[in-house]
Amino acid sequence: MKKLTKSTLTVLAIAVLSACSSGGNKGGDNSSNNTTATSSSTQNTATQSDPKTQQPNNNSNKIFGGVYYGGKSYPIDDVSKHPTTLIIAGHEFVLQQPGLSSGSFTTIGQNVKYNGTILQPGVYSGSKFSTAFGYIAAGSRSAVYYQGNNPTDVLPKGKATYIGDSVYVNHGQPKTQNGKLNLNVDFDKKSLEGTIFAAEDNIAAVTVKEAQLNGNSFAGKVVQNGQEADVNGKFYGINAGELAGAYSDGTGNSGWQGAFGAKKQ
């Protein structure tokens, strides 16, 4: 993981979250309860939307992700194929951060500038995934999210193992892991199980207690130290070559939450 400071910013050259390409591929106040998260490739005006999923203009433009904001889950809904901005409860979060380049996670601290622009603090996934996922550090408006522009149309048959990266956040303090996520999917039984965040540095493991597949999405429960949290995610790419998701215990930045992505082995 790279931790970005003012002194190291100048050595990095391109965006950490480039527009999603083809391939295998959240605390706030209660006012966010009636909100749909929107993702866009343009500079949007902050708006508060109806909580129902907006219908895309055509079949090729679908809901392509999700976000936990204030401990509650919302779909990321847009027709854009190059999402770089989230709008949640009227607040805009720019996901495409200039001046960054990393295959793994990049962490941006407070008051970091690039060409005079203050970057959005948070933890952002690396370029080795076609999906994008991470943690937006914004105090009471913090969020965990995942997204991709090519959700799988038809899931394959049989079983598959997914290996990947994850960011775990407890009371606003993030911890990342690379290559330790290990999930087993049974497409025939429509089930998913395994470890999202392995036990490390006095942090207990986050494991999937139960999760069921529904179309190209999955949802269920994860558990840590006997405490449960909601989890949801999607499969992306041809033959479900990647997956990404997020989870939250329902308390937002005052509790534990996280996001993850993985590739099929």
VOPAGU-2260 file (C-alpha; in pm, 1 decimal, decimal comma):
REM VOPAGU-2260
SITE   aa  ch    i         X         Y         Z
SITE  MET   A    0       0,0       0,0       0,0
SITE  LYS   A    1     121,4     346,8     -79,5
SITE  LYS   A    2      57,1     629,5     167,2
SITE  LEU   A    3      45,7     961,7      -5,8
SITE  THR   A    4     190,6    1271,5     156,9
SITE  LYS   A    5     273,0    1614,2      21,1
SITE  SER   A    6     637,3    1519,8     -21,6
SITE  THR   A    7     568,7    1203,7    -220,3
SITE  LEU   A    8     285,4    1330,4    -435,0
SITE  THR   A    9     503,4    1474,6    -708,2
SITE  VAL   A   10     660,0    1139,9    -800,0
SITE  LEU   A   11     328,5     991,6    -905,5
SITE  ALA   A   12     196,8    1051,1   -1250,8
SITE  ILE   A   13    -149,8     918,7   -1333,3
SITE  ALA   A   14    -493,7     847,0   -1182,5
SITE  VAL   A   15    -536,3     569,5    -926,3
SITE  LEU   A   16    -889,7     515,4   -1043,4
SITE  SER   A   17    -881,0     523,0   -1418,2
SITE  ALA   A   18   -1211,6     477,5   -1593,6
SITE  CYS   A   19   -1321,6     114,1   -1566,0
SITE  SER   A   20   -1213,4     -85,1   -1869,4
SITE  SER   A   21   -1322,5    -416,2   -2015,3
SITE  GLY   A   22   -1194,9    -750,6   -1892,3
SITE  GLY   A   23   -1250,4   -1005,3   -1618,7
SITE  ASN   A   24   -1350,2    -823,7   -1438,8
SITE  LYS   A   25   -1982,0     454,7     358,1
SITE  GLY   A   26   -2076,9     736,5     864,5
SITE  GLY   A   27   -2342,1     987,9     797,4
SITE  ASP   A   28   -2662,7    1117,8     949,4
SITE  ASN   A   29   -3005,7     963,7     907,6
SITE  SER   A   30   -3094,5    1208,5     633,5
SITE  SER   A   31   -2919,8     973,4     390,6
SITE  ASN   A   32   -3192,8     712,6     428,2
SITE  ASN   A   33   -3383,4     845,1     126,2
SITE  THR   A   34   -3088,1     866,4    -106,7
SITE  THR   A   35   -2962,0     684,4    -410,8
SITE  ALA   A   36   -2589,0     696,8    -473,6
SITE  THR   A   37   -2503,6     818,8    -820,9
SITE  SER   A   38   -2183,5     762,8   -1011,4
SITE  SER   A   39   -2085,4     984,6   -1301,5
SITE  SER   A   40   -1795,3    1065,6   -1528,0
SITE  THR   A   41   -1879,3    1435,2   -1536,5
SITE  GLN   A   42   -1883,6    1713,8   -1277,9
SITE  ASN   A   43   -2231,7    1663,7   -1132,0
SITE  THR   A   44   -2445,3    1903,4    -932,9
SITE  ALA   A   45   -2507,1    1755,2    -586,5
SITE  THR   A   46   -2863,9    1635,6    -566,3
SITE  GLN   A   47   -3073,5    1420,2    -335,4
SITE  SER   A   48   -3249,0    1140,8    -520,7
SITE  ASP   A   49   -3536,4     903,6    -470,9
SITE  PRO   A   50   -3418,4     583,2    -298,6
SITE  LYS   A   51   -3559,5     363,8    -573,8
SITE  THR   A   52   -3322,9     234,2    -836,1
SITE  GLN   A   53   -3326,7     454,0   -1143,7
SITE  GLN   A   54   -3387,2     270,2   -1469,1
SITE  PRO   A   55   -3104,8     283,5   -1725,1
SITE  ASN   A   56   -3159,2     413,5   -2075,3
SITE  ASN   A   57   -3083,5      80,1   -2236,2
SITE  ASN   A   58   -2993,1    -275,4   -2146,1
SITE  SER   A   59   -2618,7    -218,6   -2174,2
SITE  ASN   A   60   -2615,6      43,6   -1899,4
SITE  LYS   A   61   -2686,0    -120,7   -1564,6
SITE  ILE   A   62   -2640,5     -67,4   -1194,4
SITE  PHE   A   63   -2276,5    -140,5   -1155,5
SITE  GLY   A   64   -2197,3    -125,2    -783,8
SITE  GLY   A   65   -2293,0     -25,1    -435,1
SITE  VAL   A   66   -2201,5     192,1    -138,8
SITE  TYR   A   67   -2250,3     183,8     236,5
SITE  TYR   A   68   -2308,1     536,9     364,9
SITE  GLY   A   69   -2407,9     602,3     725,9
SITE  GLY   A   70   -2421,0     227,5     769,7
SITE  LYS   A   71   -2690,6     185,2     504,9
SITE  SER   A   72   -2661,6      27,7     163,1
SITE  TYR   A   73   -2740,5     210,6    -161,7
SITE  PRO   A   74   -2693,5     106,5    -523,1
SITE  ILE   A   75   -2462,4     305,3    -744,0
SITE  ASP   A   76   -2689,6     380,1   -1036,9
SITE  ASP   A   77   -2591,6     552,1   -1360,8
SITE  VAL   A   78   -2572,3     507,5   -1736,1
SITE  SER   A   79   -2211,2     627,6   -1746,9
SITE  LYS   A   80   -1950,1     372,9   -1848,5
SITE  HIS   A   81   -1665,4     575,7   -1696,0
SITE  PRO   A   82   -1769,8     650,3   -1335,8
SITE  THR   A   83   -1536,9     882,0   -1148,2
SITE  THR   A   84   -1771,2    1062,8    -908,0
SITE  LEU   A   85   -2015,9     952,7    -639,1
SITE  ILE   A   86   -2299,9    1170,2    -513,5
SITE  ILE   A   87   -2435,8    1052,4    -178,4
SITE  ALA   A   88   -2696,7    1246,4      21,3
SITE  GLY   A   89   -2614,2    1558,7    -176,5
SITE  HIS   A   90   -2238,6    1529,5    -122,1
SITE  GLU   A   91   -2001,9    1479,4    -413,7
SITE  PHE   A   92   -1699,4    1252,7    -384,4
SITE  VAL   A   93   -1448,0    1252,9    -668,3
SITE  LEU   A   94   -1306,0     903,2    -709,2
SITE  GLN   A   95   -1061,5     974,7    -989,2
SITE  GLN   A   96    -768,9    1131,5    -808,3
SITE  PRO   A   97    -499,8    1292,2   -1027,7
SITE  GLY   A   98    -131,5    1230,9    -971,8
SITE  LEU   A   99    -163,1     874,5    -843,2
SITE  SER   A  100     -45,8     543,0    -979,2
SITE  SER   A  101     -28,7     211,3    -796,9
SITE  GLY   A  102    -106,3    -153,1    -866,0
SITE  SER   A  103    -223,6    -196,7    -508,4
SITE  PHE   A  104    -401,2      32,0    -262,3
SITE  THR   A  105    -313,7     400,1    -236,6
SITE  THR   A  106    -394,0     594,5      81,0
SITE  ILE   A  107    -446,2     969,9      56,0
SITE  GLY   A  108    -412,7    1170,7     377,5
SITE  GLN   A  109    -571,8    1499,5     475,2
SITE  ASN   A  110    -491,5    1823,1     289,9
SITE  VAL   A  111    -287,0    1657,5      15,8
SITE  LYS   A  112    -275,3    1872,7    -297,5
SITE  TYR   A  113    -197,2    1801,9    -659,4
SITE  ASN   A  114    -157,6    2100,1    -891,4
SITE  GLY   A  115    -333,7    2313,8    -633,4
SITE  THR   A  116    -629,9    2078,9    -593,8
SITE  ILE   A  117    -696,5    1909,2    -259,8
SITE  LEU   A  118    -746,5    1538,7    -317,8
SITE  GLN   A  119   -1025,4    1337,2    -156,3
SITE  PRO   A  120    -879,2    1152,7     146,4
SITE  GLY   A  121    -935,9     780,2     146,9
SITE  VAL   A  122    -808,8     439,3      43,1
SITE  TYR   A  123    -838,7     347,5    -325,0
SITE  SER   A  124    -791,0      13,7    -498,1
SITE  GLY   A  125    -514,6     -38,5    -749,4
SITE  SER   A  126    -493,7     -76,6   -1124,4
SITE  LYS   A  127    -461,5    -456,3   -1116,8
SITE  PHE   A  128    -842,0    -474,8   -1096,9
SITE  SER   A  129   -1084,8    -358,2   -1362,4
SITE  THR   A  130   -1327,4    -276,1   -1080,3
SITE  ALA   A  131   -1279,7       3,7    -827,7
SITE  PHE   A  132   -1340,9     -20,6    -454,1
SITE  GLY   A  133   -1228,2     149,3    -135,3
SITE  TYR   A  134   -1294,1     383,0     154,5
SITE  ILE   A  135   -1383,4     751,2     124,9
SITE  ALA   A  136   -1257,1     924,8     440,9
SITE  ALA   A  137   -1492,1    1217,5     501,1
SITE  GLY   A  138   -1566,3    1217,7     873,9
SITE  SER   A  139   -1937,9    1173,9     934,6
SITE  ARG   A  140   -1985,2    1141,0     557,8
SITE  SER   A  141   -1740,7     853,9     511,1
SITE  ALA   A  142   -1833,8     562,1     288,0
SITE  VAL   A  143   -1714,1     227,9     154,4
SITE  TYR   A  144   -1793,1     146,3    -208,2
SITE  TYR   A  145   -1736,7     -80,3    -505,8
SITE  GLN   A  146   -1810,8     -35,8    -876,1
SITE  GLY   A  147   -1741,9    -163,2   -1224,3
SITE  ASN   A  148   -1873,6     -94,9   -1573,0
SITE  ASN   A  149   -1928,2    -450,2   -1696,5
SITE  PRO   A  150   -2142,6    -660,6   -1460,7
SITE  THR   A  151   -2159,2   -1022,8   -1572,3
SITE  ASP   A  152   -2461,8   -1099,5   -1789,5
SITE  VAL   A  153   -2474,7   -1476,2   -1735,5
SITE  LEU   A  154   -2298,0   -1651,4   -1449,5
SITE  PRO   A  155   -2102,0   -1968,3   -1526,5
SITE  LYS   A  156   -2169,0   -2313,9   -1386,0
SITE  GLY   A  157   -1968,9   -2502,8   -1127,7
SITE  LYS   A  158   -1738,7   -2370,1    -858,2
SITE  ALA   A  159   -1466,9   -2106,1    -846,6
SITE  THR   A  160   -1217,0   -1954,0    -605,5
SITE  TYR   A  161   -1147,7   -1579,8    -593,8
SITE  ILE   A  162    -831,5   -1422,7    -452,2
SITE  GLY   A  163    -800,2   -1049,5    -394,1
SITE  ASP   A  164    -748,5    -739,7    -184,1
SITE  SER   A  165    -955,4    -571,9      86,8
SITE  VAL   A  166    -967,1    -264,1     305,4
SITE  TYR   A  167   -1106,3    -294,9     659,0
SITE  VAL   A  168   -1210,1      20,8     846,5
SITE  ASN   A  169   -1278,4      37,5    1221,6
SITE  HIS   A  170   -1388,3     372,1    1370,3
SITE  GLY   A  171   -1241,3     551,1    1071,7
SITE  GLN   A  172    -905,1     373,8    1082,7
SITE  PRO   A  173    -833,4     176,3     763,9
SITE  LYS   A  174    -617,6    -132,8     725,1
SITE  THR   A  175    -546,7    -289,8     388,0
SITE  GLN   A  176    -454,3    -641,4     280,0
SITE  ASN   A  177    -328,3    -761,6     -55,4
SITE  GLY   A  178    -386,2   -1115,4    -177,2
SITE  LYS   A  179    -537,7   -1249,4     146,1
SITE  LEU   A  180    -903,9   -1239,7      48,4
SITE  ASN   A  181   -1014,1   -1593,3     -36,6
SITE  LEU   A  182   -1373,5   -1660,2    -141,9
SITE  ASN   A  183   -1528,5   -1981,0    -273,0
SITE  VAL   A  184   -1832,1   -1956,5    -498,8
SITE  ASP   A  185   -2069,1   -2236,9    -593,3
SITE  PHE   A  186   -2259,0   -2103,0    -892,8
SITE  ASP   A  187   -2490,3   -2405,0    -903,8
SITE  LYS   A  188   -2593,7   -2376,3    -537,6
SITE  LYS   A  189   -2578,9   -1996,2    -561,8
SITE  SER   A  190   -2364,8   -1963,1    -250,9
SITE  LEU   A  191   -2050,0   -1775,4    -148,1
SITE  GLU   A  192   -1823,3   -1833,4     151,9
SITE  GLY   A  193   -1472,6   -1762,1     272,6
SITE  THR   A  194   -1249,7   -1492,4     419,2
SITE  ILE   A  195   -1265,5   -1126,7     320,0
SITE  PHE   A  196   -1008,0    -994,0     568,3
SITE  ALA   A  197    -761,6   -1231,2     733,1
SITE  ALA   A  198    -670,1   -1193,9    1100,5
SITE  GLU   A  199    -375,3    -956,6    1130,3
SITE  ASP   A  200    -221,2    -710,9    1380,5
SITE  ASN   A  201    -478,7    -784,1    1653,5
SITE  ILE   A  202    -762,3    -742,6    1403,6
SITE  ALA   A  203    -993,1   -1044,0    1395,5
SITE  ALA   A  204   -1078,5   -1201,6    1063,7
SITE  VAL   A  205   -1385,7   -1093,0     869,7
SITE  THR   A  206   -1547,2   -1402,0     720,0
SITE  VAL   A  207   -1861,7   -1467,7     521,5
SITE  LYS   A  208   -2125,0   -1629,0     743,6
SITE  GLU   A  209   -2372,7   -1671,2     462,3
SITE  ALA   A  210   -2422,7   -1515,0     121,9
SITE  GLN   A  211   -2654,6   -1603,7    -164,7
SITE  LEU   A  212   -2625,3   -1524,1    -533,3
SITE  ASN   A  213   -2911,5   -1349,3    -712,1
SITE  GLY   A  214   -2843,0   -1283,0   -1077,0
SITE  ASN   A  215   -2497,9   -1126,2   -1101,1
SITE  SER   A  216   -2518,6    -997,5    -741,5
SITE  PHE   A  217   -2463,8   -1151,8    -400,5
SITE  ALA   A  218   -2575,3   -1048,3     -51,0
SITE  GLY   A  219   -2563,7   -1187,3     300,5
SITE  LYS   A  220   -2376,8   -1157,8     628,0
SITE  VAL   A  221   -2015,5   -1138,1     737,1
SITE  VAL   A  222   -1897,1   -1193,6    1093,0
SITE  GLN   A  223   -1608,9   -1065,5    1308,0
SITE  ASN   A  224   -1566,8   -1167,8    1673,4
SITE  GLY   A  225   -1924,1   -1294,5    1672,3
SITE  GLN   A  226   -2061,7    -962,5    1546,1
SITE  GLU   A  227   -2248,2    -956,8    1216,1
SITE  ALA   A  228   -2250,8    -706,0     932,3
SITE  ASP   A  229   -2432,1    -688,1     599,7
SITE  VAL   A  230   -2239,7    -755,5     281,1
SITE  ASN   A  231   -2325,8    -722,5     -86,3
SITE  GLY   A  232   -2141,9    -727,3    -413,8
SITE  LYS   A  233   -2139,1    -811,8    -783,0
SITE  PHE   A  234   -1965,1   -1027,1   -1038,9
SITE  TYR   A  235   -1798,5    -854,3   -1332,7
SITE  GLY   A  236   -1660,4    -950,4   -1669,3
SITE  ILE   A  237   -1689,8   -1253,5   -1893,9
SITE  ASN   A  238   -1755,3   -1573,0   -1699,0
SITE  ALA   A  239   -1758,0   -1370,4   -1375,2
SITE  GLY   A  240   -1385,6   -1307,9   -1400,0
SITE  GLU   A  241   -1390,6   -1062,8   -1109,5
SITE  LEU   A  242   -1604,8    -976,6    -810,3
SITE  ALA   A  243   -1622,2    -671,8    -584,4
SITE  GLY   A  244   -1825,8    -579,2    -279,1
SITE  ALA   A  245   -1857,8    -392,8      49,6
SITE  TYR   A  246   -1986,2    -455,3     401,5
SITE  SER   A  247   -2097,2    -256,2     707,3
SITE  ASP   A  248   -2216,8    -327,3    1061,9
SITE  GLY   A  249   -2479,1     -55,4    1017,3
SITE  THR   A  250   -2315,3     217,1    1225,6
SITE  GLY   A  251   -2110,2     388,1     957,8
SITE  ASN   A  252   -1779,0     544,1    1050,7
SITE  SER   A  253   -1836,8     476,1    1423,1
SITE  GLY   A  254   -1824,7     100,5    1362,8
SITE  TRP   A  255   -1656,9    -144,4    1125,9
SITE  GLN   A  256   -1695,9    -169,4     751,2
SITE  GLY   A  257   -1492,2    -243,6     443,7
SITE  ALA   A  258   -1465,4    -302,8      70,2
SITE  PHE   A  259   -1296,4    -563,2    -145,7
SITE  GLY   A  260   -1224,9    -693,1    -493,1
SITE  ALA   A  261   -1093,0   -1019,7    -633,4
SITE  LYS   A  262   -1013,7   -1218,7    -947,1
SITE  LYS   A  263   -1117,4   -1571,7   -1031,6
SITE  GLN   A  264    -835,7   -1822,3   -1015,2
